[in-house]
Structure formats: C-alpha cells, structure tokens
C-alpha cells in the first residue's frame, strides 16, 4: 500500500521485491502496526517524506535474506523494525547517547519504505528480536506505541501519581507498565467517552474521567498522548509542584497561551522525540515481565486506508494492526 501524494489515499501497488544492501536484512512481513504518525504523514502534517512511500514502522516478520556483512540474525528469526531506522553514529547526539536526536537520522516508513507491504528491508542494527510469548499481531504495537510511550514514561521521572491524556494504543500499554512500577494511573479521555474510560478501568487504572475534569488528587506528572496542544496547560493545572508534563506525539496542534502561575513551582513542559536502541532493548525485556498485553484491532493489508480512517476519527479502542501474511 503506497502513498503517492500526501492528502490522498494509499494505493494498492505491485512493486519489485526489495533487495537487502550491505548490513541490511530482508524481512517477510507478517504484521505491521498502524500509528498516528502514519496518519500525520498521509495527511501532510509531517512534510517532506520520501515519495512514493510504503508507510509503516511497527513491523513484525521473519528474516528471509541478508545483505553482505549482515550476520546478527539467522534465517527465520522473528524480528521487529521500529521508527528509528538509521543514525550517523558520528554527530554529538549519537556520540552522547542521544541517537534519537541525530540530525541525519532516517525513519522507517518516512525516509525509507516501511511495512505496509509483504517484504521490507531494514538495517539489522536497528532491528529487535521479538520476545517469546507475543504472536506477531500482538507484538506489532510494542514497536512504537510501546517504545515511544516507554521513553515518555522515563522522561516523566519517578512520578507516583501519573496522568495519561488520551487513551489509545500507547496509553493502554503504558498503564500496564506504570502499574507494574507501582505508580498510580489517572486517565483522561475525550468528554463523553465512557466506553474508553471503562476500558481503562479494566486495565487497572485508579481513576478515569474526561479531559475537562480535575483528578481527585494533583498529578506528579503526565503524558499527553492526544495530539491536542490545549491539553498541555490542562495537564499543568492538574499537577502538583515539580511535575513534568510530556507530549508523546511527533505532531501536536498549537499550545495556547497560559499564565505563568500554571508553570510556576518547578513544573515543566517537555516532549519525547523518537527512541534509542537502548530504549527498545530495555522495554522489550520488561514487557514479558509485566506482562504487557496488547489489545489489537486487525485489518487486512488492503484495508490500510480504513485503518487510518479509524485513527483519524478516534473510533478505535485498541491498536490497529495490518495482517500482512
């Protein structure tokens, strides 16, 4: 499924089989998660993607071949491919342990073709072994909804009372991780979304309400998953002194002005950008220990546009995943 032009539907297309270059592996794709970032690319909110483009950066499949020098994985190994597809290894960010900020980074399903296809190639250094116990469809959301969410959770620090604004693919994974860590989770959904609030309660959160409500206690930190800038000052006003509010999205609408008193008291606003391989390795070791259980809604590959529409209108309770093969 190929994006020919932004702001237009993906097109079903026959492409030549990709060939792995040195250091790359060829992957027979079995599943690929559908992410809000994919939607931002298709809708033109993230500019200058490679075009034409095969989207998709939550790829799960098996190794079907290897380029020269690629020896990390054996044929048939199950692997996952995340958003971060390549970094230079030379800039001050890479050398300082912050490869997620590399200025020359390439991203799967944006700068290079991704997993909305039967075959994909990827740099083996940026692929992860898939933990045992996760079927391919259930593993796919771990590779972005899980990984980026986990980095956001780390950036919130040791907050005990943590708020999640927006409850979708990422938040439903992270509430399980946060509870495992002994945190108390408070979930905020769009007003009137009682079904989403009940889903959150079933996953063990302490409190669930709408984004217009104040939590029963001040928050020590919050993650804003929804791409709605107005929620950043809302989260600030619901937070105790010293709280850190982190936006987990790659794109967000404009943050409105707010009085300094909402920020005062050593509160802070921040963002999360991409992931490092260390994040991925740490999270994928942790997920089976929790154990994280992913709720997925499965679409065939040819229904990729329908899956994106479901994210666009907010009708999903779980993570959308394309069943490729």
KOLTI-671318 format. One record per residue (C-alpha): residue in one letter; y negated, x, z negated; residue number from 0. Coordinates in nm, 3 decimals. Last residue first. Layout:
BEGIN
{site 'a'; {Y; X; Z}; NUM}
...
REM end
This chain:
BEGIN
{site 'x'; {1.252; 0.088; -0.562}; 324}
{site 'x'; {0.882; 0.006; -0.600}; 323}
{site 'x'; {0.854; -0.233; -0.893}; 322}
{site 'x'; {0.478; -0.238; -0.946}; 321}
{site 'x'; {0.372; -0.261; -1.310}; 320}
{site 'x'; {0.102; -0.472; -1.474}; 319}
{site 'x'; {0.066; -0.410; -1.848}; 318}
{site 'x'; {0.074; -0.715; -2.073}; 317}
{site 'x'; {-0.124; -1.030; -2.148}; 316}
{site 'x'; {-0.256; -1.057; -1.794}; 315}
{site 'x'; {-0.513; -1.315; -1.679}; 314}
{site 'x'; {-0.818; -1.089; -1.701}; 313}
{site 'x'; {-0.973; -1.195; -1.369}; 312}
{site 'x'; {-0.979; -0.843; -1.223}; 311}
{site 'x'; {-0.651; -0.745; -1.389}; 310}
{site 'x'; {-0.470; -1.034; -1.223}; 309}
{site 'x'; {-0.645; -0.958; -0.895}; 308}
{site 'x'; {-0.510; -0.601; -0.909}; 307}
{site 'x'; {-0.156; -0.736; -0.949}; 306}
{site 'x'; {-0.210; -0.977; -0.658}; 305}
{site 'x'; {-0.330; -0.688; -0.441}; 304}
{site 'x'; {-0.021; -0.484; -0.534}; 303}
{site 'x'; {0.209; -0.769; -0.423}; 302}
{site 'x'; {0.385; -0.555; -0.160}; 301}
{site 'x'; {0.505; -0.320; -0.433}; 300}
{site 'x'; {0.681; -0.605; -0.612}; 299}
{site 'x'; {0.511; -0.723; -0.931}; 298}
{site 'x'; {0.635; -0.686; -1.290}; 297}
{site 'x'; {0.449; -0.798; -1.600}; 296}
{site 'x'; {0.506; -0.546; -1.877}; 295}
{site 'x'; {0.515; -0.540; -2.258}; 294}
{site 'x'; {0.561; -0.183; -2.379}; 293}
{site 'x'; {0.748; -0.097; -2.697}; 292}
{site 'x'; {0.633; 0.212; -2.883}; 291}
{site 'x'; {0.889; 0.340; -3.133}; 290}
{site 'x'; {0.710; 0.480; -3.339}; 289}
{site 'x'; {0.938; 0.784; -3.291}; 288}
{site 'x'; {1.000; 0.715; -2.921}; 287}
{site 'x'; {0.622; 0.723; -2.850}; 286}
{site 'x'; {0.551; 1.041; -3.050}; 285}
{site 'x'; {0.708; 1.295; -2.815}; 284}
{site 'x'; {0.540; 1.125; -2.517}; 283}
{site 'x'; {0.210; 1.134; -2.704}; 282}
{site 'x'; {0.222; 1.507; -2.780}; 281}
{site 'x'; {0.326; 1.606; -2.427}; 280}
{site 'x'; {0.059; 1.391; -2.271}; 279}
{site 'x'; {-0.222; 1.504; -2.498}; 278}
{site 'x'; {-0.122; 1.869; -2.439}; 277}
{site 'x'; {-0.133; 1.805; -2.065}; 276}
{site 'x'; {-0.496; 1.712; -2.110}; 275}
{site 'x'; {-0.639; 1.368; -2.051}; 274}
{site 'x'; {-0.911; 1.188; -1.855}; 273}
{site 'x'; {-1.250; 1.149; -2.019}; 272}
{site 'x'; {-1.299; 0.969; -2.351}; 271}
{site 'x'; {-1.641; 0.845; -2.452}; 270}
{site 'x'; {-1.867; 0.864; -2.752}; 269}
{site 'x'; {-2.101; 0.670; -2.979}; 268}
{site 'x'; {-2.185; 0.787; -3.330}; 267}
{site 'x'; {-2.242; 0.663; -3.685}; 266}
{site 'x'; {-2.399; 0.920; -3.911}; 265}
{site 'x'; {-2.575; 0.656; -4.123}; 264}
{site 'x'; {-2.810; 0.549; -3.846}; 263}
{site 'x'; {-2.667; 0.401; -3.528}; 262}
{site 'x'; {-2.745; 0.034; -3.597}; 261}
{site 'x'; {-3.075; 0.141; -3.759}; 260}
{site 'x'; {-3.175; 0.297; -3.427}; 259}
{site 'x'; {-3.222; -0.046; -3.276}; 258}
{site 'x'; {-3.018; -0.141; -2.968}; 257}
{site 'x'; {-3.076; -0.108; -2.594}; 256}
{site 'x'; {-2.804; -0.242; -2.368}; 255}
{site 'x'; {-2.506; -0.033; -2.253}; 254}
{site 'x'; {-2.474; -0.071; -1.876}; 253}
{site 'x'; {-2.133; -0.172; -1.744}; 252}
{site 'x'; {-1.844; 0.065; -1.802}; 251}
{site 'x'; {-1.634; 0.298; -1.588}; 250}
{site 'x'; {-1.374; 0.559; -1.688}; 249}
{site 'x'; {-1.283; 0.347; -1.987}; 248}
{site 'x'; {-1.187; 0.438; -2.344}; 247}
{site 'x'; {-1.534; 0.398; -2.495}; 246}
{site 'x'; {-1.533; 0.549; -2.843}; 245}
{site 'x'; {-1.719; 0.426; -3.153}; 244}
{site 'x'; {-1.725; 0.676; -3.440}; 243}
{site 'x'; {-1.788; 0.550; -3.793}; 242}
{site 'x'; {-1.978; 0.763; -4.045}; 241}
{site 'x'; {-2.137; 0.463; -4.212}; 240}
{site 'x'; {-1.934; 0.145; -4.178}; 239}
{site 'x'; {-1.890; -0.041; -3.853}; 238}
{site 'x'; {-1.942; -0.399; -3.730}; 237}
{site 'x'; {-2.294; -0.322; -3.604}; 236}
{site 'x'; {-2.161; -0.026; -3.405}; 235}
{site 'x'; {-1.889; -0.239; -3.246}; 234}
{site 'x'; {-2.150; -0.486; -3.120}; 233}
{site 'x'; {-2.361; -0.189; -3.003}; 232}
{site 'x'; {-2.068; -0.074; -2.783}; 231}
{site 'x'; {-1.962; -0.425; -2.678}; 230}
{site 'x'; {-2.265; -0.469; -2.451}; 229}
{site 'x'; {-2.126; -0.194; -2.226}; 228}
{site 'x'; {-1.835; -0.409; -2.111}; 227}
{site 'x'; {-1.549; -0.214; -1.951}; 226}
{site 'x'; {-1.306; -0.353; -2.214}; 225}
{site 'x'; {-1.118; -0.081; -2.403}; 224}
{site 'x'; {-1.382; -0.024; -2.672}; 223}
{site 'x'; {-1.223; 0.190; -2.941}; 222}
{site 'x'; {-1.348; 0.153; -3.297}; 221}
{site 'x'; {-1.407; 0.349; -3.614}; 220}
{site 'x'; {-1.430; 0.309; -3.991}; 219}
{site 'x'; {-1.471; -0.067; -3.950}; 218}
{site 'x'; {-1.653; -0.292; -4.196}; 217}
{site 'x'; {-1.430; -0.558; -4.351}; 216}
{site 'x'; {-1.351; -0.921; -4.264}; 215}
{site 'x'; {-1.432; -0.842; -3.901}; 214}
{site 'x'; {-1.754; -0.986; -3.757}; 213}
{site 'x'; {-1.706; -1.238; -3.481}; 212}
{site 'x'; {-1.854; -1.237; -3.131}; 211}
{site 'x'; {-1.576; -1.016; -2.994}; 210}
{site 'x'; {-1.324; -1.286; -3.083}; 209}
{site 'x'; {-1.066; -1.264; -3.357}; 208}
{site 'x'; {-0.757; -1.072; -3.466}; 207}
{site 'x'; {-0.675; -0.932; -3.811}; 206}
{site 'x'; {-0.409; -0.705; -3.962}; 205}
{site 'x'; {-0.241; -0.609; -3.637}; 204}
{site 'x'; {0.139; -0.631; -3.634}; 203}
{site 'x'; {0.240; -0.673; -3.271}; 202}
{site 'x'; {0.279; -1.047; -3.322}; 201}
{site 'x'; {-0.082; -1.053; -3.442}; 200}
{site 'x'; {-0.198; -0.902; -3.114}; 199}
{site 'x'; {-0.010; -1.166; -2.913}; 198}
{site 'x'; {-0.172; -1.435; -3.131}; 197}
{site 'x'; {-0.515; -1.294; -3.049}; 196}
{site 'x'; {-0.432; -1.292; -2.678}; 195}
{site 'x'; {-0.323; -1.656; -2.692}; 194}
{site 'x'; {-0.637; -1.749; -2.886}; 193}
{site 'x'; {-0.861; -1.617; -2.612}; 192}
{site 'x'; {-1.153; -1.845; -2.689}; 191}
{site 'x'; {-1.411; -1.568; -2.707}; 190}
{site 'x'; {-1.298; -1.245; -2.537}; 189}
{site 'x'; {-1.070; -1.042; -2.764}; 188}
{site 'x'; {-1.133; -0.838; -3.078}; 187}
{site 'x'; {-0.851; -0.669; -3.269}; 186}
{site 'x'; {-0.858; -0.522; -3.621}; 185}
{site 'x'; {-0.597; -0.252; -3.697}; 184}
{site 'x'; {-0.529; -0.097; -4.037}; 183}
{site 'x'; {-0.411; 0.262; -4.000}; 182}
{site 'x'; {-0.085; 0.397; -4.145}; 181}
{site 'x'; {0.000; 0.624; -3.852}; 180}
{site 'x'; {0.271; 0.383; -3.735}; 179}
{site 'x'; {0.008; 0.107; -3.740}; 178}
{site 'x'; {-0.212; 0.317; -3.512}; 177}
{site 'x'; {0.076; 0.385; -3.271}; 176}
{site 'x'; {0.166; 0.016; -3.246}; 175}
{site 'x'; {-0.199; -0.082; -3.200}; 174}
{site 'x'; {-0.218; 0.184; -2.931}; 173}
{site 'x'; {0.039; 0.024; -2.702}; 172}
{site 'x'; {-0.114; -0.326; -2.704}; 171}
{site 'x'; {-0.458; -0.165; -2.677}; 170}
{site 'x'; {-0.374; 0.016; -2.353}; 169}
{site 'x'; {-0.232; -0.272; -2.150}; 168}
{site 'x'; {-0.467; -0.539; -2.278}; 167}
{site 'x'; {-0.662; -0.627; -2.590}; 166}
{site 'x'; {-1.035; -0.575; -2.555}; 165}
{site 'x'; {-1.236; -0.434; -2.844}; 164}
{site 'x'; {-0.994; -0.248; -3.074}; 163}
{site 'x'; {-1.123; -0.194; -3.428}; 162}
{site 'x'; {-0.999; 0.068; -3.672}; 161}
{site 'x'; {-0.989; 0.054; -4.050}; 160}
{site 'x'; {-0.833; 0.388; -4.157}; 159}
{site 'x'; {-1.046; 0.611; -3.934}; 158}
{site 'x'; {-0.896; 0.963; -3.929}; 157}
{site 'x'; {-1.065; 1.073; -3.609}; 156}
{site 'x'; {-1.186; 0.827; -3.343}; 155}
{site 'x'; {-1.131; 1.105; -3.089}; 154}
{site 'x'; {-0.756; 1.101; -3.156}; 153}
{site 'x'; {-0.741; 0.730; -3.080}; 152}
{site 'x'; {-0.926; 0.789; -2.753}; 151}
{site 'x'; {-0.670; 1.055; -2.657}; 150}
{site 'x'; {-0.393; 0.807; -2.738}; 149}
{site 'x'; {-0.556; 0.542; -2.523}; 148}
{site 'x'; {-0.571; 0.784; -2.233}; 147}
{site 'x'; {-0.200; 0.861; -2.273}; 146}
{site 'x'; {-0.071; 0.512; -2.342}; 145}
{site 'x'; {-0.259; 0.308; -2.083}; 144}
{site 'x'; {-0.224; 0.613; -1.861}; 143}
{site 'x'; {0.135; 0.741; -1.845}; 142}
{site 'x'; {0.280; 0.512; -2.113}; 141}
{site 'x'; {0.230; 0.215; -1.881}; 140}
{site 'x'; {0.507; 0.347; -1.646}; 139}
{site 'x'; {0.779; 0.382; -1.910}; 138}
{site 'x'; {0.862; 0.010; -1.935}; 137}
{site 'x'; {0.928; -0.017; -1.561}; 136}
{site 'x'; {1.131; 0.305; -1.558}; 135}
{site 'x'; {1.354; 0.210; -1.849}; 134}
{site 'x'; {1.249; 0.385; -2.170}; 133}
{site 'x'; {1.528; 0.501; -2.401}; 132}
{site 'x'; {1.509; 0.868; -2.310}; 131}
{site 'x'; {1.160; 1.007; -2.278}; 130}
{site 'x'; {1.024; 1.063; -1.925}; 129}
{site 'x'; {0.973; 1.431; -1.843}; 128}
{site 'x'; {0.606; 1.495; -1.765}; 127}
{site 'x'; {0.427; 1.600; -1.447}; 126}
{site 'x'; {0.113; 1.816; -1.431}; 125}
{site 'x'; {0.287; 2.149; -1.380}; 124}
{site 'x'; {0.508; 1.994; -1.110}; 123}
{site 'x'; {0.209; 1.939; -0.882}; 122}
{site 'x'; {0.279; 1.599; -0.729}; 121}
{site 'x'; {0.431; 1.443; -0.419}; 120}
{site 'x'; {0.495; 1.073; -0.365}; 119}
{site 'x'; {0.760; 0.854; -0.203}; 118}
{site 'x'; {0.819; 0.477; -0.203}; 117}
{site 'x'; {0.449; 0.400; -0.222}; 116}
{site 'x'; {0.183; 0.266; -0.461}; 115}
{site 'x'; {0.239; 0.593; -0.647}; 114}
{site 'x'; {-0.054; 0.818; -0.570}; 113}
{site 'x'; {-0.223; 0.996; -0.283}; 112}
{site 'x'; {-0.463; 1.274; -0.380}; 111}
{site 'x'; {-0.830; 1.262; -0.480}; 110}
{site 'x'; {-0.806; 0.909; -0.621}; 109}
{site 'x'; {-0.444; 0.803; -0.673}; 108}
{site 'x'; {-0.373; 1.113; -0.878}; 107}
{site 'x'; {-0.686; 1.298; -0.982}; 106}
{site 'x'; {-0.810; 1.639; -0.877}; 105}
{site 'x'; {-1.005; 1.855; -1.118}; 104}
{site 'x'; {-1.282; 2.081; -0.986}; 103}
{site 'x'; {-1.532; 2.017; -1.267}; 102}
{site 'x'; {-1.258; 2.054; -1.530}; 101}
{site 'x'; {-1.332; 1.811; -1.816}; 100}
{site 'x'; {-0.968; 1.716; -1.887}; 99}
{site 'x'; {-0.895; 2.089; -1.886}; 98}
{site 'x'; {-1.052; 2.111; -2.229}; 97}
{site 'x'; {-0.856; 2.399; -2.386}; 96}
{site 'x'; {-1.144; 2.647; -2.358}; 95}
{site 'x'; {-1.012; 2.823; -2.047}; 94}
{site 'x'; {-0.995; 2.492; -1.863}; 93}
{site 'x'; {-1.343; 2.391; -1.972}; 92}
{site 'x'; {-1.493; 2.732; -1.904}; 91}
{site 'x'; {-1.359; 2.726; -1.548}; 90}
{site 'x'; {-1.046; 2.913; -1.437}; 89}
{site 'x'; {-0.743; 2.685; -1.470}; 88}
{site 'x'; {-0.852; 2.500; -1.154}; 87}
{site 'x'; {-0.711; 2.162; -1.253}; 86}
{site 'x'; {-0.456; 1.936; -1.086}; 85}
{site 'x'; {-0.314; 1.582; -1.103}; 84}
{site 'x'; {-0.480; 1.425; -1.406}; 83}
{site 'x'; {-0.408; 1.051; -1.367}; 82}
{site 'x'; {-0.043; 1.079; -1.477}; 81}
{site 'x'; {0.289; 1.150; -1.298}; 80}
{site 'x'; {0.614; 1.074; -1.479}; 79}
{site 'x'; {0.951; 1.236; -1.420}; 78}
{site 'x'; {1.318; 1.141; -1.421}; 77}
{site 'x'; {1.536; 1.432; -1.314}; 76}
{site 'x'; {1.747; 1.364; -1.002}; 75}
{site 'x'; {1.701; 1.708; -0.850}; 74}
{site 'x'; {1.614; 1.958; -1.123}; 73}
{site 'x'; {1.267; 2.004; -1.270}; 72}
{site 'x'; {1.062; 2.316; -1.352}; 71}
{site 'x'; {1.167; 2.508; -1.040}; 70}
{site 'x'; {0.883; 2.457; -0.793}; 69}
{site 'x'; {0.850; 2.800; -0.630}; 68}
{site 'x'; {0.861; 2.668; -0.272}; 67}
{site 'x'; {0.840; 2.292; -0.259}; 66}
{site 'x'; {1.081; 2.057; -0.429}; 65}
{site 'x'; {1.294; 1.756; -0.347}; 64}
{site 'x'; {1.405; 1.411; -0.463}; 63}
{site 'x'; {1.291; 1.425; -0.825}; 62}
{site 'x'; {1.322; 1.080; -0.980}; 61}
{site 'x'; {1.056; 0.820; -1.040}; 60}
{site 'x'; {0.779; 0.698; -1.266}; 59}
{site 'x'; {0.417; 0.695; -1.152}; 58}
{site 'x'; {0.122; 0.581; -1.361}; 57}
{site 'x'; {-0.144; 0.711; -1.124}; 56}
{site 'x'; {-0.159; 0.460; -0.839}; 55}
{site 'x'; {-0.362; 0.441; -0.521}; 54}
{site 'x'; {-0.250; 0.543; -0.168}; 53}
{site 'x'; {-0.579; 0.639; -0.006}; 52}
{site 'x'; {-0.739; 0.629; 0.338}; 51}
{site 'x'; {-0.978; 0.754; 0.221}; 50}
{site 'x'; {-1.011; 1.009; -0.059}; 49}
{site 'x'; {-1.224; 0.851; -0.328}; 48}
{site 'x'; {-1.601; 0.883; -0.303}; 47}
{site 'x'; {-1.732; 0.625; -0.549}; 46}
{site 'x'; {-1.583; 0.471; -0.861}; 45}
{site 'x'; {-1.725; 0.117; -0.884}; 44}
{site 'x'; {-1.614; 0.060; -0.523}; 43}
{site 'x'; {-1.390; -0.240; -0.594}; 42}
{site 'x'; {-1.074; -0.051; -0.494}; 41}
{site 'x'; {-1.160; 0.246; -0.714}; 40}
{site 'x'; {-1.259; 0.034; -1.015}; 39}
{site 'x'; {-0.938; -0.167; -0.967}; 38}
{site 'x'; {-0.727; 0.149; -0.971}; 37}
{site 'x'; {-0.909; 0.244; -1.291}; 36}
{site 'x'; {-0.805; -0.092; -1.435}; 35}
{site 'x'; {-0.450; 0.035; -1.403}; 34}
{site 'x'; {-0.142; -0.081; -1.214}; 33}
{site 'x'; {0.168; 0.104; -1.333}; 32}
{site 'x'; {0.402; 0.255; -1.079}; 31}
{site 'x'; {0.777; 0.212; -1.065}; 30}
{site 'x'; {1.078; 0.355; -0.880}; 29}
{site 'x'; {0.909; 0.635; -0.687}; 28}
{site 'x'; {1.132; 0.893; -0.519}; 27}
{site 'x'; {0.935; 1.201; -0.612}; 26}
{site 'x'; {0.883; 1.518; -0.409}; 25}
{site 'x'; {0.789; 1.815; -0.626}; 24}
{site 'x'; {0.498; 2.055; -0.584}; 23}
{site 'x'; {0.459; 2.425; -0.661}; 22}
{site 'x'; {0.449; 2.521; -0.294}; 21}
{site 'x'; {0.385; 2.209; -0.082}; 20}
{site 'x'; {0.601; 1.898; -0.109}; 19}
{site 'x'; {0.638; 1.699; 0.213}; 18}
{site 'x'; {0.513; 1.340; 0.237}; 17}
{site 'x'; {0.721; 1.094; 0.442}; 16}
{site 'x'; {0.513; 0.969; 0.735}; 15}
{site 'x'; {0.324; 0.648; 0.656}; 14}
{site 'x'; {0.411; 0.282; 0.718}; 13}
{site 'x'; {0.132; 0.056; 0.593}; 12}
{site 'x'; {0.082; -0.257; 0.383}; 11}
{site 'x'; {-0.296; -0.279; 0.347}; 10}
{site 'x'; {-0.491; -0.285; 0.023}; 9}
{site 'x'; {-0.762; -0.548; 0.002}; 8}
{site 'x'; {-1.127; -0.459; 0.082}; 7}
{site 'x'; {-1.407; -0.352; -0.150}; 6}
{site 'x'; {-1.338; 0.014; -0.064}; 5}
{site 'x'; {-1.202; 0.089; 0.280}; 4}
{site 'x'; {-0.853; 0.189; 0.397}; 3}
{site 'x'; {-0.681; 0.147; 0.060}; 2}
{site 'x'; {-0.309; 0.177; 0.132}; 1}
{site 'x'; {0.000; 0.000; 0.000}; 0}
REM end
